[in-house]
Amino acid sequence: MSSPDFDLRPTLTGKLLTVRPLAPSDFEAVYAAAADPLLWEQHPEPTRYQRDVFEKNFFAGAVACQSAFVVTDRSSGAVIGSSRYYDWEPSTREVAIGYTFLARSHWGGAYNGELKRMMLDHAFRWANTAWLHIGVENWRSRKAAEKIGARHVRDAIKVLNGIEYLYSFYRIDAPESLAARG
């Protein structure tokens, strides 16, 4: 059986992307990728593209959680987004993957699928279930979640920066061969 000590800070490399642990010095590059209002128009916090909102309501928490990542395009080396693990529960072997965004230049192709697949493959070394929490009106992200095999389970309230929002909870289970390990 795998250890409950989930490695929350790996560096992951795929064909298109590199995912590495976020550092405080990454702020400018990550913010440059996030500063597009269209990225956030369906998000529960649609003003997240504003520098002060992004710094306070996204980046500070990303650094503090110690499980957030910088996503870079391998072909250019450019920072194109961020994602993180959170809510790791060793007793139930469940983890959430989220706070994900990619620059619009990387929408609609294989980038999100590769990002999530790398994160899921890593997570399933410890977890049997991964959760994605997506704002109910964020249809782009909901469609992307379904495209990678996530199933909508329920809608429920989540608190984000002290405010209650309605989120859709999507579930992805480890392949049976991995889940059987214990």
C-alpha positions, 0 to 999 in steps of 0.5 A: 500500500502507498504511503499516506504522505502525498508528495504535494510538490512534484515537478511533472513533465509532459509532452507539452507542459512542465508543472513545477512547484510555485515560488513567491518569485513567480508572481509577475510571470503567473500574474501576466498569464492571469491578467486577462478578464476573459479567463475569469468571466465565468468564475465565481470571482470574475475580478480575479484578473485585477492585480490586487484581487489576484495577489490577495485572493489567489496568489497568496493562498497558492504560496501558503498552501505549499501545493500549488504549481506554475505551468509552463509551455515546454516549447517556449518556456513561457508561464501559461498558468497555475494549478494545485492540489488541496484538501488531501484526506489520507483516511479516505484517500481523496484529494482535490485538484483545482484553482487551475487556469491556463492562458487563452492562447492554450485553450481548446487544445491538448494542454488542459488534458495533459495538465490534468492527466499528469496531476491525476497520474501523480495523485493516484499514487496515493489517492483513490478519488480526485475532486474538481470543484467548479463554479456552477456557471463556469461552463468552459471548465465544466465541459473541460472536466467532462472531457477528461472523464470527470463525473458531476456528482452534486452541487454544493456551497463552498466558501472562497475568501470568506464568501459562499458560492455554489460549486459543481463537484466533479469526481474522477476515480483511480483506475481499478488497478490502482484503487485495488492497492488499498 
